Amino acid sequence: MAPTSPASLRQAVIERMEQHEFHEAVVLSRRLVAVDDTADNHALLGTAYLLAQRYPDARASLDHALSLGPASDEWKAKRDQARANIESDVCDPRYPPVVPFDRAALLAAPHVPPGAIPPDPFDATILTLGEQIRARAGEAFGAAAGAVCTVAMDVLTALLRRTGPDDPVWTTWYRKRSLPAFATLVHMRNLLETNNLVDPYPDGVLTAFQSHGLVPPSGVRHFRTADGSWNNLSNPKEGAANVRFPRNVSRRASWPETGARLLTPNPVEISHVLLSRGPDGIKEVPFLNMLAACWIQFMVHDWVSHHTVSHTIDHHTIDPDGFYELPVPDGHPARTLYHQIKLCVPKTEGDPTRSPGDRGSPPTAINESTSWWDASQIYGSDQRTADSLRAFNDGKLLLYWNQLPLHPTGRIEQSGFNRNWWFGLALMHLLFVYEHNAICDMLKRHHPVWDDSRLYNVARLVNAAVIAKIHTIEWTPAILPNRSLNFAMHTNWYGALETFFRRKDRKVLRWGKIRHPEIGGLVGNLTCRHGKPYGLSEEFTEIYRMHELLPDTLVIRSRRTNLLLEEVPLAHTRHRSAREITTRYELEDLFFSLGNQHPGQLVLNNYPGTLQQVSIPGSHVLDLGAVDILRARERGVPRYNELRRQLGLKPIRTFEDLTTDPVQVCALRTMYDDDVELVDMHVGTRAESHRPTGFGFGETLFQVFILNASRRLQADRFFTESYREETYTKEGLQWIDAADFKSVLLRHFPDLGATGLGFVDNAFEPWDTGELTLERHPLRAFA
């Protein structure tokens, strides 16, 4: 019998909400307000509309509830969320589209459409006899010096890494003097390169099961392809888009968790208890600004992206096979505000290219982005996307009124990758589209006869290298301000000799480039894959889940007066709202504001509440903290202690090993039933209180980082053998040598020179004026 009394109708509505029957909840709620026209019932109707993602109706019902009864903070919060989702259009299921993987397309040979890249250049620089002799002498010297340095460095590393203190659990390289610390880092990286590179394809098979002996098409020796293919001329799909994620742990350790273990302990409860921000709000990083948070999301979108299964059959019906059901504990906002007893999280899409040779191996997943450092987040990872972003005039990318073009749907900006879009990400994309076009202008001045295609493709090479350089020697030392690490990252780019003997005017390429990765640097040196095809791993993906960096409110200030213009909730910056913000305010004011706001620390109980009840297509309320926990388990990334073992680190023995905070120890022990082996990777890395000096994150994340930070340069031909004038041009290499994040910002927004940006060397540090203290500007101690 259908419920008829107000009390029974109200209970029926709540039951429908609990079972995710949101359309039926709306129908019953409308019947409820028809028989009992009260503020509480209109608020319940508004909640039903929210869960059904009918946001204009939700806002109207909640406004009506607030007009009828006493003001409720919960009703106001729900109304604001409805308004934010209306303004951002974030839950439109039509965009950005996710098309399921197609087996035949994934296994097809790489295709470079005619005209996509220029043919191999014919106008190479002609050297005089004297110049040829000098060049060959430099190569001979570099090779001989490299051989000597290899022997000397091996001996030095073996001797120096053994010096200094030891610890039963934690690494101690940062407590050593500079040279032993550097030698220890080199040794750690060498061990990881030997032990922690695991190819996801069967032995003896090329990436994506390609045929041996494919002939490289013209142009690929000098230019990047849109999908990342042909970087390795003998393994054409290595590092390309739409190939498998490799691993940094053994196959034995990379089986996904299933059944009850997948949800033990409950990821939603972990998020609520161990990740949620406390009443005091965000714990800030004093030595970083918000541009650092925007930057790393900008980088991740260049490197890695999984598909998830479309978990809705239509606008109202959930596909029961496409999601995980996560129980919602008491006290969680999804339960107290929305009557949700379960959260539905879409599953990761499986790999359709599995073959008989994969039998007995763990499941694999596909990376839809290129793994190369090729700025695919700007240019796209497929030819159609790349072409849609080009002006086809002087090599430039499209801009309309100095803004990014809008997607044909008219909802958000069009770019190479624009999921999880918000205004901080939009600013990064816009800045480096400006940079691309400026590089095109420079190249055209020096090469007036070049056509649009060559200008575009060379500018892409230069722009991607500028981005890689900024990340290597600026972003990384900014978030990990440690003297030895700072030296190591500059060594990755320039080499130890150039870094040590030159404070200014450093260059990657000089006469006699030493053929040694540490002494001569990785860039412009020999390609080395350490016996395994290149790709960025599942473990690498997990270490860059850094949502704690984000505040729940963005503060917009005037660069001229520093006066507050607006405080914008994070939920109001997403998707379509990003364009509204970047047109409402001057871009200089937005960069200034981000340069003067701090991100959050990567620690426990610092996860933005906005992202613990975020709306996505098909789900009004999703806890991304719980998703972060679930994804590592689902994708076979080991839990914290096993991950440490796999990476050559010592496991923790007790919770007290992990952190010195007794409150956190108690919470961890309770959550994980007093078993340190159950601790999740995300939780353990946030709880680590034993961190290298100055580090924004701990040594477990750092172990994955030091392996992949070097590999993404050393394995990429366009950063090694092809990092030459004949590929980049002399002017392009000079542009890269001269560029840093500050100079890029000032090139396009010179007015920022009158702000705190003009006082700092590293633009990821706070844009302070006056005295720059070491607490807020620790890199000054290493200058």
Order of alpha helices (4+ residues) and beta strands (2+ residues): alpha-alpha-alpha-alpha-alpha-alpha-alpha-alpha-beta-alpha-alpha-alpha-beta-alpha-beta-beta-alpha-alpha-alpha-alpha-alpha-alpha-alpha-alpha-beta-beta-alpha-alpha-beta-beta-alpha-alpha-alpha-alpha-alpha-alpha-alpha-alpha-alpha
